[in-house]
């Protein structure tokens, strides 16, 4: 059985007096350790797909299964726990907490789990070293460059050793040179840590580092 199994996923949103169908009977299989890029035109439903498989939104119909776990079977509190413990999110904008240091931002998901503070601090420091920011631990987001902010966001996403990382245009807000450095970092982290990831992107260079590429067309995923 695939690690993540999506079947017949449908999602619509109100648009004036009608419903706009964004996802239409979409199917996706993700194996453990996969690094998959999802490409497509703006507004094609790529981000919607990430929100659904990350438990941030609910589909109109269809099934999202992680092993034997069906997301639709989870109550609200269980779904929140699932997101915190099993999913790492990386967004186009870093969404770091501005009043916290880089170290505290990476610690935050672990503190929510009520893990010991010393353990959280050690894990955060290890991850900031992994993304090349050992010397920036005490800096707040406003004191970091755009590339550094996104590196902190990547470290935060990996802090809880999630089952899956969902990245929505993770370099879309960066210049080409900085984006290329982040692409290289993501590729290296995936090689070292073997996490499972689905990456939504417009950037062909980012898609190129992924092991598989899917294209969103007419509400479905296709290989070409």
N, C-alpha and C positions, 0 to 999 in steps of 0.2 A: 504494500500500500504506500502511495506517495506520502511524504511528510506533510505536505499541504495539498488538499484536494478540494478544488472549487468546481461546482457543477451547476449548470443552468442558472447562472446568476443574472438577475434582472434588477435594474434600478432606474427610476424615473424621478423627475423633479417638476414641480409646477412651472409653467411658462405661459403667462397670460391666462387664457381660458382653457388651455390644453396642458397635457403632460408631455414633457420632453424625455424620450427614452434614451438613456445614456448607455446603459449596459443591457445587452440582449442575449440571453441564454449563453452567457460567457462561461467558458471552461478553462481551467488551468491546473496543471500538476507541477508541484515543486518538490524536488528530492532534497534530502538532507545534504547540506553543503553546497547547493546550487547558488550561483550568482547570476541572476537573470535581469536583463534590461527590458523595460517596456517602453517602446517608442510610439509616437503618434502625434497627430496635429493637436494644437491647443484646443481644449474643450472636448477632446475625443473621449474622455472618461478615465484617463490614466490615474489621476489623483483620486477619483472616486473609487476605483478598484483598490488602491492602497488603503483608503479609509475603511473600506468594507472588510478586507482581510486582516486589518489591524484592530478590528472591533470598535472603531470610532463612530461608525454608522451601521445601520442595519439594511440589508437588501429588501426589496419588495418580495422577492421569492428566490429560491435557490439554496444551495448548501455550501457552507464553508467549514471544512473539517481539518483539524490538526490531529492526525492519527485517529483515535476514536472519539475525540472531543469535537462536538458540533457547537459552533459559536451561538447559534440560535437557541440552544438549550440553556444558556447562561443567564442568570438574573443580573440586574444592573451592577450590584456589588461584586459578583463573581467576574463580570466582564472587566470591571475596573482593575481587579486583581490580576486578571489575565494580561491586560495591557502592561501593567507595571512589572510583572514577573517574567513574561515570556516574549514581549515585543520591544524592540528598540527602534525609535523613530528618529529620522534625520530629515529636516525640512529645508526648503530653499533659504529661508531666513532662520538664523540660529535659534531664536526663542530662548536665549539664555536669560537667567534672572539677573537684572542689571546691578542689583545691590549686593550680589554674592561674588566671591572670587571664582576663578576658574576651577580651583580645587573643590570649593563648596558646590558649584554647579554640577560637577561630575559625581559628587557624593550624594546629591539630592535624591535620586531614585532609590538608592540603597537605604537612606535614612527613612524614607517613606515606609520601607519594609520593616523598619525598627531593628535593623542590623546594628551591631555595636559600632559606636562612632570611630573607634580606633581602626576597626576592620574596614569601615567605609573610607576612611582617610587613606589607608594603605592601598586599597584597590584603586582609588581615584588617582593617587600619585603614580602608581604603576601605569595606568592608562595614559595619563598626561605625558609620561616619559615615552610611551609607545608612539604617541602622535607628535613627538618632538617638542614638547612644551614644558619640560622639567623646570626651566627657568622662568616660567610665567604663571606658576601656581597661584601666587598671591595677587595677580592682576585681575581687575574687574573687566567685564566685557567691553566697556567704553575705552579701556586702555589697550585693547588688542586690535590688531588689524583684522580685516574681513576674513582672510584665510585662517588666521589664528582662532577667530571666533568659531569658524566652522570645524576646525580641528577639535576644539573643546566640545562642540556638539556631537561629533563622532565619538569621542571618548565617553561622553555621557550616555549615548545610545548603547555602547558596549558594556557599560558599568555592571549591569545585572546579569551578564552572560546570557543574553536573550536567545530564545529558540530561533527567532527570525529578526532580521533588520529590514526595515522598510524605509527607503530613501526617496524623497520626493524632490526632484531637481536639486540635488545636494550641492551642485556647483553653479546653479543658475544665476546666483547673485554675485559671482566672482569674475574678475578679468581673466583673460585666456591663460596667462602665465600662472596665476594663482590656482585656477581651476585644474590645470595640468598637474600641479604639485599635489593637489587633493586627490585627483584620479589615481596617481601613483601610490599615494598613501592608502587609499581604499583597497587597491589591488594587493598591496603588500600585507595589510592587515588581514584580508580574506585568505591569503596564502598561508599566513602564520596561524591564524585562529580558526580557520575553517568554519566560520559562521555561515548561515543560510541568509540570503538577501535577495530582495526584489527592488530594483532601482528604476524609478521613472525618470526619464531624461529626454531633452531635445538634442543633447550633445552627442554627436556620433563618436567623438573620441572617448567619452565615458562609456558609451554602449560597447565600444570595441574591446574594452578590458573585461567585459562580462562573458561568461562561458556560453550563454544562450541569449538570443534576442527575439522578442515578440513584438508584434506591431498591432496597435489598436485600430481596427477598421470596422466602421458600422456597428460599434458596440460589442465587438468580439475580438479575441486575440488570434492572430495568425502568425505563421512563421516567416512569411515573405511579404 
